[in-house]
Amino acid sequence: MNFNKKLKWGRLLWCLFLFIYFFHFFKNLFLSSLSQNASIPIIFFITLAYWMIIEYYFSSPFFQSGIVTYHQGLRIIYSLYFYPFLILNGVDYCYRPFSQLTFLKPGINIFGLIIFFIGTILRIVTLLIALTSSLKELPQKTLYKKISQPRYLATLIQLISIPFTFSSGLGFLLLPLGILIIIYEAKYENKIIIKYYKEPKIFLLIPRLI
């Protein structure tokens, strides 16, 4: 695990600046470009930016666990998938609606935000666990006792939340591809992590399912 565990004032000050900058950037962007329904993208993108800043400060790779060496190819593939996927969902909701599930608004959007908050909190909690634990100690931690890849579970939850948050029908159609990439990434890293488990049956992401 190559997380940054030391206090670095330069990086900390830069992150604090980014906290302030992205708050005003996304707020002004959507308030000036949308006549209504601006609160959903504002809340989502500020939360996303804040989470990524926290991961950046601790030198944690976005969307991967950071616990063991990740598959570089799969990481690139997921990045090439995720950012266009996110933009497509955002554009569908904000600027050029072409597959909006309007009959489910605003409940579906609020539900999506709740799911996204859950996934983001889980990413941060598992990051804190990883920062304070060795690889051998992880199987004894609460979130790691039943599943070996809770950080990928958090990423999966974040991804699933996006088409809900932006009520995008096309987003739901493209969602399975991202889910498969995450599962393959988790399986790749699991070949190393599973060696530290003594129990015969440990689930990869979801108890009794995956």
Sequence and secondary structure as in RCSB ss.txt:
>XXXX:A:sequence
MNFNKKLKWGRLLWCLFLFIYFFHFFKNLFLSSLSQNASIPIIFFITLAYWMIIEYYFSSPFFQSGIVTYHQGLR
IIYSLYFYPFLILNGVDYCYRPFSQLTFLKPGINIFGLIIFFIGTILRIVTLLIALTSSLKELPQKTLYKKISQP
RYLATLIQLISIPFTFSSGLGFLLLPLGILIIIYEAKYENKIIIKYYKEPKIFLLIPRLI
>XXXX:A:secstr
     S  HHHHHHHHHHHHHHHHHHHHHHHHH SS  HHHHHHHHHHHHHHHHHHHTT  TTS  SS   HHHH
HHHHHHHHHHHHHHHHHHHT  SSB GGGTTHHHHHHHHHHHHHHHHHHHHHHHHHT  TTTGGGSGGGTTBS H
HHHHHHHHHHHHHHHTTBHHHHHHHHHHHHHHHHHHHHHHHHHGGG  SS  BSSSTTT 
